[in-house]
Amino acid sequence: MAAPLRRTATPGVYARGSRWVAVYLEDGRQRRRSALTFREAREIKVRATANEAARRAGPTLHGYALDWVDHYAGRGANDVINDRTRSEYRRLLISYALAYFAPEERLRDLDDQRLRGFADWLCRLTDEDGHRLCDRSVRNAVLPLQSCLRHAALTGLLGDSAEPVILLPQRRRGRAFEFDERRFLTRAQLARLLDEIPEGWRPLFDLLASTGLRISEAIALRIMDADLAADQPRIHVRRAIVAGQLTGPKSRHGRRTIPISHELAERLSELALDREETELLFVGAQGATLRPGNLRYRVMIPAAERAGVPWARFHTLRHTCAALLIYAGASPLRLQGWMGHHSAAFTLDNYGHLIDDGLGPSLDLGSALNTSRA
């Protein structure tokens, strides 16, 4: 005899023993489908409910969004996102946008008022401990919906709206939503922080600060990825390790080559001495793959507190590298390639506030024309 179904907090999703069951309508008839996890059962329920609503009333946000995320190829035709990013977009859509909007809500019925309501709901949302989402979490929850609606607008599914819908979340207490400026270290703060890093970890942190690599990219570097004896030593970024899993960079633009100093190359050469080229450049005890979480709590946070910059984290070193490059005169295009961003516009969105916005000296047109004639 089958075990009885037990209700969960999600309508239409039930627990049965160690498995989960999604109950939904298909062509007007009730169906059941088993799943190994609650997350899988919830997705089955969301998809089935969206498909039924679409059958009765045309395209809905639920149906369109789930189909879109399965085939989303990034911002450009050749910029295919990896499975990790696609999975995260799917999770965010189901957890937030599709939890707020009703399954029967049509795409063309979404207007500015409905979208503002979603943004306000996000800013008021609390977890089991009563904590509200931070600004970064709100932005992440909005991002896949923004991209989905932009695609829907381009295909004419948002009615007469010719421009993609832009969501403008509202911060708590009615203040306008603002994305936090990227925090970076001054030269003095960076020097103090690096002085507090234990000697054994100093090459890794020097590399992070001088190249702007993400920590996931740095711990995935192999000895063969570092040209340390070249006239211009350099690091080739080809891989990343995220949640213990080897993967590619966030996008094809993440594959890049970054120059390093001869001094740093010499220090890295000591780590690579008498080791196979396929081995990881940075490893933990007994050659284990490094875990960013352990490094953060055992090395980064204690050093940051001793240096008087307790807010600094791995990504702070990445922002600091970008700031130093800008102050050294790097162009937005060079900065884009160095940081592995998908576009110079994205780079300017992140770091444009650091770039001198002065127009410089006047253009002497006569002098310029005379020079060209000569």
MOWONOR-V285794 format. One record per pair of residues at least 4 apart in sequence whose C-alpha atoms are under 6 Angstrom apart, sorted by the first residue. I is the first residue (numbers start at 1). GAP is how many residues later the second one is. Records with the same first field share a line. If there is no record, write none. Layout:
I: GAP + GAP
//
This chain:
3: 13
5: 9 + 10 + 11
6: 8 + 9
7: 7
8: 6
12: 10 + 11
13: 8 + 9
14: 6 + 7
15: 5
16: 4
19: 17
20: 14 + 15 + 18
21: 12 + 13
22: 10 + 11 + 19 + 23
23: 8 + 9
24: 6 + 7
25: 4 + 5 + 6
26: 26
35: 5 + 6
44: 4
45: 4
50: 12 + 13 + 53
51: 12
53: 4 + 51
54: 4 + 5 + 6
59: 47
60: 4 + 45 + 46 + 47
61: 4 + 45 + 46
62: 41
64: 4
68: 4
73: 7 + 8
74: 5 + 6 + 7
81: 170
83: 4
89: 55
91: 4
92: 4 + 49
93: 4 + 5
94: 4
95: 4
108: 50 + 51
110: 4
119: 50
120: 50
121: 4
125: 7
126: 4 + 5 + 6
127: 4
133: 4
150: 14
152: 5
153: 4 + 5 + 11
169: 8
170: 6 + 7
171: 4 + 5 + 6
184: 132 + 135 + 136
185: 4 + 5 + 135
192: 115
193: 111 + 114
196: 107
197: 5 + 106
202: 4
207: 4
208: 4 + 5
209: 108 + 112
210: 111
212: 106 + 109
216: 24 + 25 + 26
217: 23
220: 19 + 20 + 21
221: 59 + 60
222: 56 + 57 + 58 + 59
223: 54 + 58
224: 53
225: 11
226: 9
227: 6 + 7
228: 5 + 37
233: 26 + 27
234: 24 + 25 + 26
235: 22 + 23
236: 21
237: 18 + 19
238: 17
239: 8 + 9 + 10
240: 6 + 7 + 8 + 9
241: 4 + 5 + 6
249: 5
253: 87 + 89
254: 86
283: 4 + 5 + 6 + 7
284: 4 + 6
292: 4
294: 4
295: 4
296: 4 + 5
297: 4
304: 5 + 6
305: 4 + 5
312: 4
325: 5
326: 4
332: 4 + 12
333: 11
336: 4 + 5 + 8 + 11
348: 4
//
